[in-house]
Amino acid sequence: MTQSPEQLAAELYDISVPDWDGELDFYHELAREAKSRKQSILEVACGTGRVSIRLAEEGVEIVGTDLDAAMLEVARSKSARVGWIQGDIRTLDLGEAFGLIMVPGHSFQFMLTPEDQVKALETFERHLEPGGILVIHLDHQSVDWLGDLLDALGGKSEHGKYVIHPHTEHTIHKSNAWTHEPSTQTAKVITRCDEIGEDNSVVQTWERSPMALHCVFRFEMEHLLARTAFEIQAVYGDFTKNELNDASSEMIWVARKP
């Protein structure tokens, strides 16, 4: 069966992207709080529903939006408990307000410019009830790794995971080639997937177009939230609510609409 790189990425997403430590407990706590206030939840850039579907099991009303049609197709096949809507977070207008908006899995980093970042945050503000909570999960950038992309690692293929194709049951070998553009704080990755046959030969190869991610730094995010009138409640270095420090690999921002 011939698949596009986007279709393959959607089908492999759930087995390629594990939960972060403590992540689901963190979101479940917020979901229970929203449910106690009889408020609904919006997950932005929901992908295949990795988070939304499990939160829906709390009995809370939840909507998941994503720009990627292939991801949403997988999400819809997995659960009808969530309201799945395709849309761009810079222009989304659902005509309703939520008590909690979540942006898991570094997805806010697809906003590559200040204009896009502000448009997205304005969308979140517009879709939140007064006092509503916004959670944005970002990568806490490793400056050493970004620096290496300008030298030893830049553009070179790094071996990734081996996963099993859901239809052929062949092994899929994933590899990534990263580059970094410091002047725009943009990291780009080209992902290649090789399907390995029973005789260890490459049966089929997929390669996705370069995917760009903005490298967001702490005080940049603080300024963005202030610019869009959010009140910062907390910034954590992990999902167990430890303080952000130099060794943290994640940044979890919790902000409130006044």
C-alpha positions as CSV (number, residue, x, y, z in Angstrom):
1,M,0.0,0.0,0.0
2,T,1.4,3.3,-1.1
3,Q,1.3,6.0,1.6
4,S,2.3,9.7,1.7
5,P,4.9,10.7,4.2
6,E,2.2,12.6,6.1
7,Q,-0.1,9.5,6.3
8,L,2.8,7.3,7.5
9,A,3.8,9.9,10.1
10,A,0.2,10.0,11.4
11,E,0.0,6.2,11.7
12,L,3.3,5.9,13.4
13,Y,2.8,8.9,15.7
14,D,1.4,7.0,18.7
15,I,4.2,4.5,18.8
16,S,6.9,7.0,18.0
17,V,6.0,9.7,20.6
18,P,5.9,8.5,24.2
19,D,4.3,10.4,27.0
20,W,6.6,12.7,29.0
21,D,7.1,11.6,32.6
22,G,4.2,12.8,34.7
23,E,2.5,14.5,31.7
24,L,-0.8,12.7,31.8
25,D,-1.1,13.1,35.6
26,F,-0.5,16.8,35.1
27,Y,-3.2,17.2,32.5
28,H,-5.6,14.9,34.3
29,E,-5.4,17.2,37.4
30,L,-6.3,20.2,35.3
31,A,-9.1,18.3,33.6
32,R,-10.6,17.4,36.9
33,E,-10.5,21.0,38.0
34,A,-12.2,22.1,34.7
35,K,-14.9,19.4,35.1
36,S,-15.6,20.5,38.7
37,R,-16.3,24.0,37.3
38,K,-18.4,22.5,34.5
39,Q,-16.0,23.9,31.9
40,S,-14.9,22.3,28.7
41,I,-11.4,21.8,27.4
42,L,-9.6,22.7,24.1
43,E,-6.5,20.8,23.0
44,V,-4.6,22.7,20.3
45,A,-2.5,20.8,17.9
46,C,-4.0,17.6,19.2
47,G,-2.4,15.3,16.6
48,T,-3.8,11.8,16.8
49,G,-5.5,12.5,20.2
50,R,-2.7,11.1,22.4
51,V,-3.8,13.4,25.2
52,S,-7.4,14.4,24.4
53,I,-8.7,10.8,24.3
54,R,-7.4,9.9,27.7
55,L,-8.7,13.1,29.2
56,A,-12.1,12.5,27.7
57,E,-12.3,9.4,29.9
58,E,-12.6,11.8,32.9
59,G,-16.1,12.6,31.5
60,V,-15.0,16.2,30.6
61,E,-16.2,17.8,27.4
62,I,-13.2,18.2,25.1
63,V,-12.4,19.5,21.6
64,G,-9.2,18.7,19.7
65,T,-8.0,20.8,16.8
66,D,-5.2,20.3,14.4
67,L,-4.1,21.5,11.0
68,D,-3.0,18.1,9.8
69,A,-5.8,16.2,8.2
70,A,-3.9,12.8,8.3
71,M,-3.4,13.2,12.1
72,L,-7.1,14.0,12.6
73,E,-8.2,11.0,10.5
74,V,-6.3,8.7,12.9
75,A,-7.8,10.5,15.9
76,R,-11.3,10.1,14.6
77,S,-10.7,6.4,14.0
78,K,-9.7,6.0,17.7
79,S,-12.4,7.9,19.5
80,A,-15.8,9.6,19.0
81,R,-15.7,11.1,22.6
82,V,-13.7,14.1,21.4
83,G,-14.9,16.8,19.0
84,W,-12.3,16.8,16.3
85,I,-11.9,20.0,14.2
86,Q,-9.4,20.9,11.6
87,G,-8.1,24.4,11.8
88,D,-5.2,26.8,12.0
89,I,-4.5,28.1,15.5
90,R,-3.7,31.6,14.1
91,T,-7.2,32.0,12.6
92,L,-9.3,29.5,14.6
93,D,-12.8,30.7,15.5
94,L,-15.0,28.1,17.2
95,G,-17.5,30.5,18.6
96,E,-17.2,29.2,22.1
97,A,-15.1,29.6,25.2
98,F,-13.2,27.0,27.3
99,G,-12.0,26.8,30.9
100,L,-8.7,25.1,29.9
101,I,-6.6,25.3,26.7
102,M,-3.7,23.0,26.3
103,V,-0.9,23.1,23.8
104,P,1.1,19.9,24.5
105,G,4.2,18.3,22.8
106,H,6.1,21.5,21.8
107,S,3.5,22.3,19.2
108,F,3.5,26.0,19.8
109,Q,7.0,26.0,18.3
110,F,5.5,25.6,14.9
111,M,4.8,29.3,15.2
112,L,8.0,30.6,13.6
113,T,7.6,34.4,13.8
114,P,6.5,36.9,16.5
115,E,3.4,37.7,14.3
116,D,2.4,34.0,14.2
117,Q,3.1,33.6,18.0
118,V,0.9,36.6,18.9
119,K,-1.9,35.5,16.5
120,A,-1.9,32.1,18.2
121,L,-1.9,33.6,21.7
122,E,-4.7,35.9,20.7
123,T,-6.7,32.9,19.5
124,F,-6.2,31.2,22.9
125,E,-7.3,34.4,24.7
126,R,-10.4,34.7,22.6
127,H,-11.3,31.0,23.3
128,L,-10.8,31.2,27.0
129,E,-13.4,32.0,29.6
130,P,-12.5,34.8,32.1
131,G,-10.1,33.2,34.6
132,G,-9.5,30.3,32.2
133,I,-6.1,28.5,32.1
134,L,-3.7,28.2,29.3
135,V,-0.9,25.5,29.4
136,I,1.9,25.5,26.8
137,H,4.5,22.8,26.7
138,L,7.9,23.9,25.1
139,D,11.3,22.3,24.6
140,H,13.9,23.9,26.9
141,Q,16.6,24.4,24.3
142,S,20.0,22.8,24.8
143,V,22.3,25.6,23.6
144,D,25.1,23.0,23.3
145,W,23.0,20.8,20.9
146,L,22.0,23.8,18.8
147,G,25.6,24.9,18.6
148,D,26.6,21.4,17.4
149,L,24.1,21.7,14.6
150,L,26.2,24.5,13.2
151,D,29.2,22.2,13.2
152,A,29.5,18.5,13.8
153,L,25.8,17.5,13.6
154,G,24.3,19.9,11.2
155,G,22.5,18.2,8.4
156,K,23.8,14.8,9.3
157,S,21.4,11.9,9.7
158,E,20.9,10.7,13.3
159,H,19.5,7.2,13.8
160,G,16.2,7.2,15.5
161,K,13.7,4.6,16.7
162,Y,12.7,1.3,15.1
163,V,8.9,0.9,15.1
164,I,6.6,-1.6,13.5
165,H,4.4,-0.6,10.5
166,P,0.8,-1.1,11.6
167,H,-0.2,-2.8,8.3
168,T,2.8,-4.7,6.9
169,E,4.3,-5.4,10.3
170,H,7.6,-4.7,8.8
171,T,10.2,-2.8,10.9
172,I,10.4,1.0,10.1
173,H,13.8,2.6,10.7
174,K,13.4,6.3,11.4
175,S,16.3,8.8,11.1
176,N,16.4,12.6,11.4
177,A,18.7,15.3,10.0
178,W,18.7,18.6,11.9
179,T,19.9,22.1,11.0
180,H,19.8,25.3,12.9
181,E,19.5,28.9,11.8
182,P,20.5,31.1,14.8
183,S,19.4,34.4,13.1
184,T,15.8,33.3,13.2
185,Q,16.0,30.8,16.1
186,T,14.7,28.1,13.7
187,A,15.6,24.4,13.8
188,K,14.7,22.3,10.8
189,V,14.4,18.5,10.6
190,I,14.2,16.2,7.7
191,T,12.8,12.8,8.7
192,R,13.4,9.7,6.7
193,C,11.7,6.3,7.2
194,D,12.9,3.1,5.7
195,E,10.7,0.0,5.7
196,I,12.8,-3.1,6.2
197,G,11.6,-6.3,4.6
198,E,12.0,-9.9,5.8
199,D,15.3,-10.2,4.0
200,N,16.6,-7.0,5.6
201,S,16.4,-5.1,2.4
202,V,14.7,-1.7,2.2
203,V,11.2,-2.2,0.7
204,Q,10.1,1.4,0.7
205,T,11.4,4.8,1.8
206,W,9.6,7.9,2.8
207,E,11.1,11.4,3.3
208,R,9.1,14.3,4.7
209,S,9.7,17.9,3.7
210,P,11.8,19.9,6.1
211,M,9.8,20.7,9.3
212,A,10.7,23.9,11.0
213,L,10.4,24.6,14.7
214,H,11.1,27.9,16.5
215,C,13.5,27.7,19.4
216,V,11.7,29.6,22.2
217,F,13.7,30.9,25.1
218,R,12.3,31.6,28.6
219,F,12.1,35.4,28.6
220,E,10.9,35.5,25.0
221,M,7.9,33.4,26.1
222,E,7.4,35.6,29.2
223,H,7.3,38.7,27.0
224,L,4.8,37.1,24.5
225,L,2.4,36.2,27.3
226,A,2.6,39.7,28.8
227,R,2.1,41.2,25.3
228,T,-1.2,39.3,25.0
229,A,-2.4,40.1,28.5
230,F,-2.0,36.7,30.1
231,E,-1.1,36.4,33.8
232,I,1.7,33.9,34.3
233,Q,0.8,31.5,37.1
234,A,3.9,29.2,36.9
235,V,6.7,27.9,34.7
236,Y,8.0,24.4,35.4
237,G,11.0,22.4,34.3
238,D,9.0,19.2,34.2
239,F,5.5,17.8,34.7
240,T,6.1,17.1,38.3
241,K,6.2,20.8,38.9
242,N,9.9,21.2,39.6
243,E,11.4,24.6,39.1
244,L,12.8,25.4,35.7
245,N,16.6,25.3,35.9
246,D,19.6,24.9,33.6
247,A,19.3,21.1,33.5
248,S,15.6,21.1,32.6
249,S,14.7,19.6,29.3
250,E,11.1,21.0,29.2
251,M,9.3,24.3,29.9
252,I,5.7,24.1,31.0
253,W,4.0,27.4,31.1
254,V,0.7,27.9,33.0
255,A,-1.0,31.3,32.4
256,R,-4.4,32.7,33.2
257,K,-6.8,35.0,31.3
258,P,-7.7,37.8,33.6
